[in-house]
Amino acid sequence: MVPSFEIKVVDWYTKDWFGTYGKDRDQVRYLYLPYITKFSSERKIEFDLDRHNPDDVSKTINDVNEENIDTLLHWLVKNYQGPCGRPIRIGHEFVSYRGLLSKILCSPYSTNDDLRICAIKVNGTIYMCKFLTPMEKVDVAMQFTNPQLLKFTKFGRVFEGFMGSEKPGVKPDGSKPYSELAELSFVYNTRVGNHKLLYSAELDALESEEGLDFPDEAYLYELKTCGDNVTVQKFNRQRLLAWWAQSALAKVDSIVVGYRSFEGMVRILEEIRVKEIPDQAYDWSADQCMLALQNFLSTAKRMMKFASQGDVYEFSWKAGRKRFTKPSVQILQQENNECYFLPGWYLNWLKDGKERRE
């Protein structure tokens, strides 16, 4: 039976130019609507994504390999404090980033990607973090040593600069520098079947400033680039599956796609309504994806029923299989376990309301 899916946006936060947590409206971007408005004279566009600005801030290989959920933990500390700063019980069974959940949604149809998830249970809540598999580590290293691959990965961020501006209605300047460390994230309370989740998701653009004051009513956009020579079958089978999984979990309304040439020129934009994507699916089913997510959450909850705070449960999955393999359980202390991703300052706060750095 397909599980029910209820989602509500409860808040937002940002990371600045250098990746520091905050809540800064200056970090928010608004989609320039004339680019996607029918009969607008500005629909004819020509974006060169292969542009360079010496002030751009790019992620390092260490940033990409970093495996934690610290930014969301900072949000929890700011928003779940009671009198004298002591923590209030979170009340959710699972806490994670959206990216991990979207990978699980796609898992029944993944043919190339393995998946590795580590989970720790504290005070009745299961915290989850995605860790890179050995193959993903190889891919990341290859990306940073191959100039062509590295250039392709930056096209998406440059496209965002062409499409979004700091103020609604202001035409974006795509030549401005960007920082890959800056972001806007929304926080969600979600229920999948009988499982209660809290997670955050990075968003590309809003329609209006009111979306920050009433986030659950905000019209949200994802911005994507895609090669202009992609086949219809591959687009509907791979791209739409991944984009739907990301967007459905973030209550995104529309995806704006920029079709680029090999050289990085974008001349065609397409707006795709997220709720219509399942009707275009080729060889995948949104219902089966939701079942996969529910089954994983049920498995994790059952296996971790009696887990202690020092236990790390590692769930691994091989691409092409229809279910997760039996997890291995490591009962190691934090200093001896590379997969123990909850930092000491957060555990101290959970214990006595004080963020002591160790």
N, C-alpha and C positions, 0 to 999 in steps of 0.2 A: 504494500500500500504506500502510495506517495505521501511523504510527510508534509504536514502543514509548514508554512514558512511565513513568519511574521518579523518585520524589520522596522526599527525606529532609529532615527538619527537623534542623538542626545547632546552632542557637543562637537567642538572642533579645536584643533591646536595647530601650531606651525613650528617649523624649524627654519632658522634664519640662514643667511648666506654661508655661515660656517657650520651649520648643522646643530645649532643650539636650540633647545626646546623653549617654546614661548607661546604666546597667543597674540600675534601681531597682524593686524588687518593689512598692513603694507605688504605682507607676503602672499596675499590672496590675489588670484588672477581671474578676470572676467572675460568670457568669450566675446569677441567682436562680432555681434550678430549679423551685420550687413553681409559678411562673407557667406552666410548660409541662408539668407533671406531670399525667397523667390522674387524674381524680377528686380533685384537690387543691382544697381550699376556697378557695385563693387564685387560681384560674384566672380568676375574675371580676374584671376589671381596668377601670380608667378613668383613662387617662393624658392630661393636658392638655399637649400639646407646645408650645402657644403661651404659654409662661411666660417671664418675664423675671427675671434676677438681675443686679444691677449689677456683680457681681464676675466675670461671665462674661468670658472672653478669646476674642475672635473673630479670625480671620485677616483681614488687610488685603488689598487688591487686589494689593499687591506680593508678599505671601506666596503667593497663588494663582498669580500670573504667574511666580514663581520657578522656574527650570528648571535643576536640578542633581541630582546623586545624592550629595551631600556626606555625608549621614548614613551611608549604606552604605559610603562610603570610609573614614569614621572607624572603622567596625567592622572593615574589612579591615586597617587599620593596627594595631588592637589585637590582631588574631587571626592575622596572618600575619607576625609578627616572629620572626626567628631570633636567634642570639647577637649581642650588642651592638646590638640593635634593627634589624638589617638585614632587609629584606623577604625572605620566602620566596616562591618562585614560586607564583602562585595556582593554576595548573593547570586553570583553567576557560576555555573559549573565549569565553564571554559573561558580562558582569556588567551588571545593570540593576535597576530596580524591577519589581515584579510588575505594576503598572498598565500599563506599556508592553506587556508580553507578553499581557495579557488583551485589549488593544485589537487586537493582531494576531490573536488567536484569533477575535475577532468579525468581523474584516475581510471575510470572504466574504459576510456577510449585512448589513453596514452600509449603510444607504441615506441617512443624513444626515450622517455625520461623516467629514471628511477626516482624514488622519493624517500626522504629520511626525516622523520619527525621525532623530536625529543620532548618529553612531557614530565612535569614535576607537579605533585599535588601538595598544596599548602592550605591549611584551614578550610578544607572542603572544596577548594577551587583547583582545577587542573590548568596549569599554565603550559602553553605549547609553543615551540619554536622550531622552524624549519632549519635544518642543517644541510650543507652542501654534500652531495654524494661524491665519491672519488671522480666519477666522470664529469660532474659539474665543475669540480676544481680544475680539471684539465681544460675544460672549455673556457673557464675564466682566464686561466693563464694564457691560453692561445689568443683570446680576444685582446689582451693587453700587449701581446707581442706582434700582432698582425695589424698594421696600420689600416688596411681596408675594413676589417671587421670592427675596429675601434671607431672608425668614421661612421659606419652604419649605426652603431649603438648611440651615437650622438645626434643623429638625424631627428630622433623623436623629441629630444629636449629643445632643439632649435625650432622644430615645428611648433611646439608649445609657445615659444617666444613670438612667432608670427601670428598666432591665433588669439592669444590672451594678453590683456593689458591690466595696469594697476587700478584703473577706474572704468566703470561701465560706460560704454559708448565712445571710448577713446580708442582711436586706431592704433594697434600695436606697432612697435618699432622692432622688427626682427633682427636688427643689427646690434641691439643692446646686449651686453654680456649677460650670461646666465650662470647659475650655480647649481650643480647636480646635488648639492647637499640641502638646498632649500626645498621646502614642501609645505603643502596644506593637507591636513588629514582630518577626516570626520570620524567620530566615535559612534558605535552602533550597539544597541541592545537588540538582540535577535533571538528568536526561538525557532529551532528546527525540530519538528515533532515535539517531544517533551524535553528537549535539551535547551538550556539557556546559555547563550554566548554573549560575551562582550569582546569587541575587537575594533581596531582602527584601520582605516584605508586611506591611502594617499589619493587625492582628487586633483584633476587638472584645471578645471575652470567652473565657475558659477555663472548664472545668468544675471543676478542682481545682488546688491549689497544686503537686501533683506534676508537673503539666505543665511547670513551669518547670525542674524538675530532670531530667526526661526528656522533652524537647520533642518528640521524634519519636513519642512515645506519647500526647501530649496530645490530649484531646477539645476541638476548637476550634469556636467559633461565630462566625458573621457575623450582625449585626443590621441589618435593613432596614425601611424604612417604604414603604408603597404606598397610593395613593389607594383608598378603599373602593369607588369606582365604576369601577375599571378593568375592561375587558372580558376575558373568558377568552382570546380570541385574542391580544390585545395583551400580556397577562400572559405567556402561553406563548411568544410570538414574541420579545418584547423584554426583558422583565424577567428571565425565566429564563435566556435566553442570556447576558446580562451577568453575572448572579449566578453562573451555573455557571462561566463563564470565570474570574472572580475567585477563586472558592472552590476549584475543581479545582487551580489553580496554588498554592494555599496550604494544601492538605491539610485544608481545613475539612470537618468532619463534617456540621454542620447549620446551616441558615439559619433564624433566627427572624424572622418578618415581622409587623410591626404595621400593621394596616389602619386608616388614619386618615381622618377626615372632612376636608373643605376647611378647616374651622376648626382642625384639629389634634387632634381627640379620637380616642384609640385605645381601642377596647373589645374588639377581637378579635385574638388572636395565633394564628399558625400556624407549626409547626415543619416544615421541608422538609429531607429528607435529600438531601445533594448527589449521592450516587451514583444516586439515583432520578430526578434531573432530566432526563437525556437521554431517558428514556422518555416524558416529558411534552412534549418539544420539538415546536413547531409551525413547520414550514417552515425548520428548521435541523438540522444534524447535528453532533454532537460529533466524529465522525471527520473530517469535512471541516474543522472548526476546527483540529484537530491537524495535519492535512496542510498547512493554510495556515501554521501556525507553523513546521513543519519546512521548508517551501519558502522562507520568508523567511530563516531562519537559514542555509540552504544558499546562498542568493543572496548574503547579506551576507558569508559566509565566502569564497565564490569571488571576489567583487568586491574584497574587502579583503586578498587574499592577500599582495600586495606593498605594502600601505599603510605609510606612514611615520608617525611620531608627530605630525607637523605637519598631517596630512591630516584633514579632517572629511568624512565621507561622509553626505550627506543623502538619506534615503529618504523619498519622499513618495507618498501613495496617495490616490486620489480615490474617494469613496464610490460604491458601486454597481458598481465594477469587480471582476473576479475575481482580480486579481493586482496586485503592486506595480509602479509605473512605474519606469523606469530612473533610478537615483539620479544626482543631480548631485554632483560632487566639488569641494570647495573646498580648495585647498592654500594656506592662509593661516596666519600665525603667531597665537599665542594672543591677543595684544593687539589684533589687527585682525579678529578673527572672533567674532561674537556667539554662534556655535554651539559654540565651543570650551569645553566645560563642565567639563573636568578642571582643578581648581585647582592653582596652583603648588606649594602645600605638599604635595599628594599626589604630584605628579611628582618633587619633591625627595626625598621619602621613598623612592619607587621607585628613585631613582638611588643614594642613599647612606645611606638609613635615618634621615634627619633631616628633621623637619617644619618647614622654614624658611618663615616667612610672608613673602611678598613684597608 
